[in-house]
Amino acid sequence: MSKPQYSWWGYVKRVVEGYPARCCAAEREAVEKARAATQEPEVERLIAWVYWEKRGNLTEAGAALGLDRQAVRRGHGVFLRRVAREMGLL
């Protein structure tokens, strides 16, 4: 079974990537709420590594942080869905 394609996925990725400089107030608030709700420090470091520090892709960040592929995919997906939920897209 193939994974579903969400129409909002690319938009949310761009919002997270542009945080905080290129976001409007509502987008900034959604990312901040998602960050505050993230319980796993590894996921916070993963998102920071990939989107804000731009030090590599998800695979490289996962390897550097000692996370397996499934944990990287799960953490990344949960974070983006949490931002989308905060923005009212879910």
C-alpha positions as CSV (number, residue, x, y, z in Angstrom):
1,M,0.0,0.0,0.0
2,S,1.4,3.4,-0.9
3,K,1.7,6.2,1.5
4,P,-0.9,9.0,1.1
5,Q,0.1,12.3,-0.4
6,Y,-1.0,15.3,1.6
7,S,-1.6,18.6,-0.3
8,W,-0.4,20.6,2.7
9,W,2.9,18.6,3.3
10,G,5.1,20.8,1.1
11,Y,3.6,24.0,2.5
12,V,4.2,22.9,6.1
13,K,7.8,21.9,5.3
14,R,8.4,25.4,3.8
15,V,6.9,27.0,6.9
16,V,9.2,25.0,9.2
17,E,12.2,25.7,7.1
18,G,11.4,29.5,7.1
19,Y,10.8,29.7,10.8
20,P,11.1,32.2,12.4
21,A,12.3,34.8,9.8
22,R,10.0,34.1,6.9
23,C,6.8,33.2,8.8
24,C,3.7,35.2,9.5
25,A,2.5,35.4,13.2
26,A,0.1,32.4,12.8
27,E,2.8,30.2,11.2
28,R,5.4,31.1,13.8
29,E,2.9,30.4,16.6
30,A,2.1,27.0,15.1
31,V,5.8,26.0,14.9
32,E,6.4,27.2,18.5
33,K,3.4,25.2,19.8
34,A,4.6,22.1,17.9
35,R,8.1,22.6,19.4
36,A,6.7,23.0,22.9
37,A,4.6,19.8,22.4
38,T,7.5,17.7,21.2
39,Q,8.4,15.3,24.1
40,E,11.5,13.8,22.4
41,P,14.7,15.9,22.5
42,E,16.0,13.8,19.6
43,V,13.2,14.9,17.4
44,E,13.8,18.6,18.3
45,R,17.5,18.2,17.4
46,L,16.6,16.4,14.2
47,I,14.3,19.2,13.0
48,A,16.8,21.8,14.0
49,W,19.6,20.0,12.2
50,V,17.7,19.6,9.0
51,Y,15.6,22.7,8.7
52,W,17.2,25.5,10.7
53,E,20.9,24.7,10.8
54,K,20.8,23.2,7.3
55,R,23.5,20.7,8.1
56,G,22.2,17.9,6.0
57,N,19.2,15.8,5.1
58,L,17.1,13.5,7.3
59,T,19.3,10.5,6.7
60,E,22.5,12.3,7.6
61,A,20.9,13.9,10.6
62,G,19.6,10.6,11.9
63,A,23.0,8.9,11.5
64,A,24.7,11.8,13.3
65,L,22.2,11.8,16.1
66,G,22.2,8.0,16.5
67,L,18.6,7.4,15.3
68,D,17.5,4.6,13.1
69,R,15.6,5.2,9.9
70,Q,12.2,4.5,11.3
71,A,12.7,6.8,14.3
72,V,13.7,9.6,11.9
73,R,10.7,9.1,9.6
74,R,8.3,8.8,12.5
75,G,9.7,11.9,14.4
76,H,9.8,14.0,11.2
77,G,6.2,13.0,10.3
78,V,4.8,13.6,13.7
79,F,6.4,17.0,13.9
80,L,5.1,18.1,10.5
81,R,1.6,16.8,11.3
82,R,1.7,18.6,14.6
83,V,2.5,21.9,12.9
84,A,-0.2,21.3,10.3
85,R,-2.7,20.6,13.1
86,E,-1.7,23.8,14.9
87,M,-2.2,25.7,11.6
88,G,-5.7,24.2,11.1
89,L,-4.8,22.1,8.1
90,L,-5.8,18.8,9.8
